[in-house]
Amino acid sequence: MTTDTVTKPRNPYWQLWRTTPKEVLYLMLSFPLAMTGFGVAISLVASGVGTLAVFLIGFFVMILALYIGRGFGLAEINLLEWAGREKIARPDWQDDRAATGFGGWLAATLGNAHYWLYLLHTVILNFVLTLVTWTISVVWLSVGLAGIFAWLLDGEVQTGDPDWSLGEWFFGLFGVNTASWNLEVADNIVVFVVGLIFIATLPFVTRGLVLTHWWLARALLSAFKSDGLRREVQSLEESRGAALSAEGHSLRRLERDIHDGPQQRLVRLQMDLAAAERQLDADPEKARVLLAEAQTQSSEALEELRALSRGFAPPLLLDRGLVAALESVVTRAAVPTTLTAELPTPLVLPGEVERASYFVVAELLTNVAKHSKASHAGVHLATELSDDRPWLLVQVTDDGQGGAAVLADHGLAGIEERVRGVGGRLEITSPEGGPTAVTARLPLPKSSADRAPVDL
């Protein structure tokens, strides 16, 4: 028998009250922030415009005003998120372009529409909106608190005119005769009810005022769609460059390994066979010795070629997938290694991600055997959802001496290039004395995000 648990729906009104204190504090803080931003920015804009003809001083003053607008705009976004509003995507400030030189800096500031929109938000729109919302919130809160507590503190509501009664006027609107009433009590009741109404409606008022600020910020201060496209293009260009670099590095290494290993053995094999052929009739015994040496050279060359062929995608990876291929790599590792796979089932990995994962593990285990002085290593496969997309985590750990770092033209540099070539990133934790953990984060198709991980 199964028992269904019925979840009691939450009261939407009380849910509003959960964020009301932060919203009230935001509305109070927004006033001095907007006044300060307006004062500083408008002074810089006025000074910049007035001194444009004076040796271009105003030109740099205007750039300073743009940076001031950027700072106050970001402060506004952070305050809105702190108040409970939805996160606003940060714009692309093109800081990488600004770091290329004076011309790039000018293009990244004066030519970036975000700077001008942030300045417009600081100097005019947010200043005007804050005056309105701050006034409404202060009046609403003051009337509510005064209505509830004023008669408790003073014992009597002061209307300013001894001949006029708030209670008599209010109840008179409904045709109620208050001639025999205690008008002081009537005044207090009316004020209390009004204050209670204002406090009860405070969450709706603060939510509406804060949302108005958020809508303005979203319209002016959020990222453009082109920002995301620019970052994606830049990321693809970096990935393409890293892939080409990694491919070139692999080809150069393979060429060097073939030249230094199998090629030399094959040359020796050719020389031994030629010498054996010359000695075949004159000295058969010596010829047999040379043929035996040639056989040894051919066996060693074959073993080296097999080892080098592991630099290409093995048939096992193509036929049975990543986990089976890594099991083979772990079995052949010089350092005792365990493999743990926690992958969603079923999970179809892109071919380039499978190949990158295979070579990352193979090369990292080779580095462990050569440099780490470790007694044990581990390979861990998992998935995670980060930055709104799924990732494959390929981690290799060892209990060695640590100190691993990415150095130019060394093993980890080639591994990092391979990972970046498929749009991933490499993370290394290797303090002196160990242990070492190297994690490759490789991007997966977004359809993989809906699959829950299970142990294999």
N, C-alpha and C positions, 0 to 999 in steps of 0.2 A: 504494500500500500504506500502510496506517495502522498505527501501533504504539501499543498501549495501554500506558500507564504505570501500573504497579501500585504503589499507595501502601502501604507497610508499616505495619500498624496499630501504634499506640503502646501501650506497656505501661501499663495503668491504674495499677499500683502506683507506677511512677516518676512518673506524672503527679501522684499525691498528694504526692510529695516536693517538687514545684515550689512548692507553697503552704505547706508545713509550716513553714519558717522564719517567715513572716509570721503564721501561726496561733499558733506558740509565743510570738512577741513580743506578739501581741494578748492572749493569755491572761495573760502577765506584766503587761502594762500595764493590763488590765481591773481587777486587784485594787486598786492605788492609786486608780484613777479611781472605782471603785465605793465604796471606803471614804470618799473625800473627798466624793462626792455624798451618801452616806448621812449622814455627819456633819453637813454643812452643812444639808441638807434637813430632817433629823429635828430639828435644833436650832430651825430656823425654824418648823416645824410645832408643836413643843411651845411655843415662845414665843408663836406666834400664838394657839393655843387658850387659853393661860393669860392672855392680855391682851385677849381679845375684849371684856370688859366695861369696859376702861379706855380710854374715849374712842375706841373703835374702832381702837386702835393695832394690835391683833391682826389686824384685818381686812386692813390693808395688809401686815402681815408675812406673812399667808397668801398674798397675791397675789405677794409676793416669792418665797415658796417655790415657787409654781407656775412662775415664770420660771426659778428654779434647776433645777427638774425638767425643764423644756423644754431648757435648755442642756445638761445632762448626758445627756439622752436623744438629742439630736442628735449629741453627741460619740460616743455608743455606736454610732449608725447609721453615722457616717462611719468609725469604726474597723473595723466589720464589713465595709464595702465595701472598705476598704483591704486587709483580710485576704483578699479574694477572693470574698466572698459576693455574692449577687445584690442589686442595688440595691432599696432599700425606698422606696416612694413617700412623699414628705414630706406631712404633713397640711396642711390649710388652717387657718392660725392666725387668719384673719379680721383681719389687720393693717389692712386698709382700713377695716373697721368700727370698729376701735379708734381710728382717726385722726379719727372724726367728732365726738368730744367725750367728756366724762367718762362719760356714760351708755353710750355705745357701747363705750368702753374696758372698763367693768365687764362688760358683756354679752359682749364678745369674749374675756375672760379667765375669769371665774367661770362663764359659761354655755357655755364651750367644753369638751367632754368630753376633748379631746386633752390639755389642760393637766393634768387630774386623772389621766389614764392615765399620762402621763409622770412625774408625781409618784409615783404608785403604783409604777411601774417603778424609779424611783431609790431610794425609801425602803425598799421591802420586797423585791420579786421579784428584781430584778437583784442586790441585795445578797446575798441568800441563795444565788442561783444562782452568783454569782462566788466565794463562799466554797468551794462544792463543786468547781467546775471548776478553780479555781486550785490547790486542794489536790491534786486528782487529777493535774493536769498537772505540778506541781512534784515530786510523789512519783514519777511515771512517768519523768520526765526524770532525776531524781536517781539512781534505781535503775539506769537504763540507763547513764548516764555513769559512775557509781561501779563498776558491774560490769565495764565495759570497761577503765577506766583505773586502778582502785584497785590492782590487783595489779602493774601496771607501776610505779606510784609507790612503793608500800610493799614490794613483793616478797613480801608475805604477807598473807593475808586474816585480819583479827582478828575472831574470833567472840565475844570477851568471856569465854569459858569455856575454859581450857586443856585440860580433860578432854573437851571436845566438839568434834567435827570436822564441818563442813558437808558435806565430800565423803564422809566415811564414812557420815553419815546419809542423804544423797541416794542414793548407790549401793546402800546397804543396803535401800532401798525396793524395789529390783529384784533383791534376792538376791545381789548381787555381794560377794564377800569381798575386803575392802581391807586385810587384815592385813599384807600384804607391800608395800603401796603407800606412796609418799611422800604423806602426808596434806596437806601444805602445797600440793603441786601439784594434788591432787584438789580441795582447796578453791578454788584459783584457777580451775581449769577450770569448776567449777560456777558460780562467781560470774560468770565471763566469758560463759558460755552464757546465764545469766539476763539479764545486761546486754544481750547481743546481741538476745535475744528482745524485751526492752522497747524497745530502739531501733528494731528492725524493725517493731514494731507502733505506734510513736509516731505516724505519719501517720494511722492509723485513729482513734487516741484523740483527737488534736487536731482532726481533722475533725469527729468526733462532738460534742466539747465546743463547738466554734465554731458548729456547726449548731444546737445547743441554744440558744445565745445568740441566733442569728439567728431561730429560730422564735419565741422569746419577744418579740424586738423587732418581728417582723412582726405578731404578734398584738396588741401594745399600742401600738406607735409608728408604724404605717403609717397612710396616709390611709384614710378611710372612702369607700365608694362615693358617699355623698351629697356629699363634698367635690368630686368631679369633676362631679357634676350641678350643684352650686352655681356652680362656675367656668364651666361651659358656659352656664348660664342668664345669668350675669353678662356673659359674652362676647357672647351673643346680644342681650342688652339694649343693650350698648354698640354692637354692629354695627347694630342697628335704629335707635338714636338717630343714629348717624353717617350711615346711609343716608337717614333723614328729613332730617337737616341738609343733606346733600349735594344731595338732591333739591330742597329749598327754596332752597338757594343757586343751583342751576342754573336753577330757574324764575325767580327774581328777576333773575338775570343775563340770561336770555333775554328777559324782559319789558322790562328796561332797554335791551337792544340793539335790540329791535324798536321801542321808543318813540323811541330816539335816531336810528335809521337808516331802515329801510324806511317807518315810519309818517310821518316827516317828508317823505320823498320822495313818498309817495303823496298827502299833502296838497298838496305843491307841484304834483304832476301834475294833481290835481283843479282847482287854481286856474289852471294853464296852459290846460287844456282849456276851462274856463269863459271865460277871456279870449279864446281862439281862436274860440270860438263867437260871442262878441260882435263880433269883428272880421272874421268870415267874409264878410259882405256889404259892410261899409264899407271895409275895407282887407285884401284877400286876401293881399297880400304879407306883412303883419305877422302874419296868421293862420298862414301857412305857417311863419314863424319860430317862433311859439309852439308849433305842432304838432311841429316838429323838437326843440325843447327838451323837450316832453312825452315824446317818444320816448326821448330821452336819459335823462330821469328814470326812465322805466319800465324801461329796460335796467339802469340802476344799481340800482334797487330789486330787480330780479330777481336780480342778482348777489349783493346783500346777503342776500336770502332764501335763496339757495343756500348761502351761507357759513354762515348761521345754522342751516340744516337739518343741517349736519354735527354739531350738538349732539345729534342723535337717531341711533339706530342706522341706518347706511346700508344700502341693499339689498345692496351687495357683501358686507358682513359676514354678512348672513343667508344669502346664496346660496352664497358660496365660502369662508367661514370667516375666521378671524382673520389668518392670514398674508397672504392676498390683500388684505384690507382695509388692513392696515398697509403693504403695498407701495404702495397708492394714496396713503396719508398721507405716506409717505416721499418719493414722487415729487413731491408738491405742496409739500413743506417749503421754507421760504425759505432755510434753511441746508442745504448739501449733506449728505445723510444716507445711511448704509448700514444695511441690515437683515440681521441674522443670526438664523436660526431653528434651534434644536437641540431639537426636540420629538419625543417618541415617536410612532411610526407604527403603527397609527392611534391618534389621541388625540381623543376627543370632549369638548370643553370645555363646561361648563355655560353657558347663555345669559348669566347675569349676570356670569360671569367674562370671557367674550368681550367684552361691552359695556364692562365696567370697564377691561379691558386696552386696548381701542381708544381710549376717551376719555382714559385716562392718557397714552398715547403722543401723541395729538393735542394735548392741553393742554401736555404737557411740551415738545414741539417748538415750540409757540407761544411758551412762556416762553423757550426757547433763542433764538429769533429776536428777541424783544423786549429781553431783559436780559443775555444772556451775552456778547455780542460774540464769538461763536465762529465759527470758519471751517469747522468740520466737527462733525457729530454722529453718533452711532451708536445703533441700537436692537437689543437682544439679547433673544431669547426662549429660555428653557430651563426644565427641570424639575429638582427636587431632592427628596430624601426627608429630612425633618427633623421632629423631635418626633413620630415614628411616623406621619407622614402625608405625602402628596405635596403639593408646592407648585409653582405656576407662577411663574417669575421673569420679570418684565418690567423691563428695565433700559434707561435712556436716559442716554447719556454725551455730553459735549461738551468741547471744548478751550478753553472760554471763560475769563472772569476769575474764576469761582468766587464764593464768598460766598453761595450759595443757602441759605435757611433758611425754615422754616414760620412765617409771621406771620399774625395774625388778619386775616380778610377779604381775604387775598391768594391768588394762584393756587395755591401749593403747599398752603395750608390746605384749599382745596376738593378738591384731588387726594387729600390724606390722608383727608378725610372719605369720599370715594368709595371708596377702598381699604378703609377700615375698615367701610364699609357692606356689603361682601361677606365680612367676617371676615378680611381680610388686614392687612398692616402695611407702612408706607412707611419706607424707609431712605435717608438722604441723606448723601453724602460730598462736601463742597464747600469745601475750604480756600481761603483768599484767594489769588488768582492761578491757581486751577484746578488740575487739571481737576475737573469735576463729574460725579458718578454718582448717579443717583436710581433706586432699585430698589423695585419694588412686588412683594410676596410675596402671592400670591393662593391660597387653599386649593382643592385639587382633590379629587374623590371618591377614596376609598381604593383603588378598583379600578385607578386609574391607576398605583399604585406598582409593579405587576408588569411594566410596559412599559419596556423599555430605551430610552434616548434615542439617536436617530440624526440625522445631519446631513441637512437637506433641501436 
